[in-house]
Amino acid sequence: MSRAVNDDALDVLFRKARTHRKWRAEPVTRQMLMAVYDLARWGPTTNNTTPARFVFVISKEAKERLKPHLNKGNVEQTMSAPATAIIAYDTKFYEMLDKLSPNPGAKESWSQKSPAEIAEAAFRNGSLQGAYMMIAARAVGLDCGPMSGFDNAGVDREFFAGTTIKSNFLCNLGYGDETVLRPRAGRLDFDEACRIL
Ligand SMILES: Cc1cc2nc3c(=O)[nH]c(=O)nc-3n(C[C@H](O)[C@H](O)[C@H](O)COP(=O)(O)O)c2cc1C
C-alpha cells in the first residue's frame, strides 16, 4: 500500500495553503492546539534534541502583552487571530536529553559544546519544528499566518524572562477568511532552486 497522502491532502498542506491575515470568528480550542503539538512533535531534529518551545497566546490579557512588541503592520492580524503561537527555542535544550536521547552520554556531550554550536543547533532545529508546527496546524484544518515582524528582545523580556528560552517567530492560527487573500506570489521552478547531481 502506498504511503503517499492523497491529492486533497497535498492541496490542504501545500498547494492551496495560504498565509492568512484576516480571520473568521471561530475559536481555536485548547484541544486543537494540543492536537497540533501532538503531530508536530514527531518531526525530526538533530539527535532528537527538540529545542522548540511553543507559547500559544489566546487570552485577551496575553494578547495585550504581545501587542507592544509587534510591528505596526502585524498588529491587527495578530490581535484579531484566535491564537498566536510564539515559536521559541530553549538554548538549554540538552537538559531534556535524558528523556529524549537513547544515547546515555548525549546530555553531557551537548552541554560541553560551545555556545555558538548550541545556539546554531537550537535555532536550526527550533526553526524546523516551527515549520512542522505549521504543517501540523494545516493538517488539522487550521490556517497559519507566520510573522517575523516583531521585537524578539521585547517578547523575550515579556514572556521568557529568567529563562533560557528565546523567541524565533510568531504564527497566527485560526480559520482564515478566504475572500481577502492577497494574490498568490510565484515560486521558483525546479531548475532555479534545485540541482540533481
Ligand atoms: C518566517 C516568516 C516570517 C514572516 N513575516 C511576516 C510578517 O512579519 N508579516 C506578514 O504580514 N507576513 C509575514 N510572513 C508571510 C509571508 O510573506 C508569506 O508567507 C509569503 O509571502 C507566502 O505567502 P503565501 O503562503 O500566501 O503563498 C512571514 C512568513 C514567514 C514564514
The ligand as a Gaussian input file, in Angstrom:
#p B3LYP/6-31G(d) Opt

LIG

0 1
 C        9.249000      33.332000       8.999000
 C        8.201000      34.160000       8.300000
 C        8.072000      35.499000       8.611000
 C        7.066000      36.272000       8.023000
 N        6.858000      37.553000       8.468000
 C        5.729000      38.198000       8.111000
 C        5.348000      39.410000       8.764000
 O        6.029000      39.921000       9.659000
 N        4.171000      39.995000       8.389000
 C        3.375000      39.463000       7.409000
 O        2.299000      40.036000       7.137000
 N        3.704000      38.316000       6.762000
 C        4.851000      37.665000       7.105000
 N        5.173000      36.453000       6.512000
 C        4.295000      35.909000       5.475000
 C        4.979000      35.741000       4.114000
 O        5.086000      36.970000       3.458000
 C        4.154000      34.731000       3.294000
 O        4.147000      33.506000       3.984000
 C        4.688000      34.524000       1.890000
 O        4.610000      35.707000       1.161000
 C        3.944000      33.429000       1.149000
 O        2.571000      33.691000       1.095000
 P        1.522000      32.504000       0.766000
 O        1.711000      31.486000       1.869000
 O        0.170000      33.136000       0.834000
 O        1.862000      31.979000      -0.554000
 C        6.211000      35.691000       7.052000
 C        6.366000      34.326000       6.720000
 C        7.324000      33.573000       7.337000
 C        7.414000      32.093000       7.023000

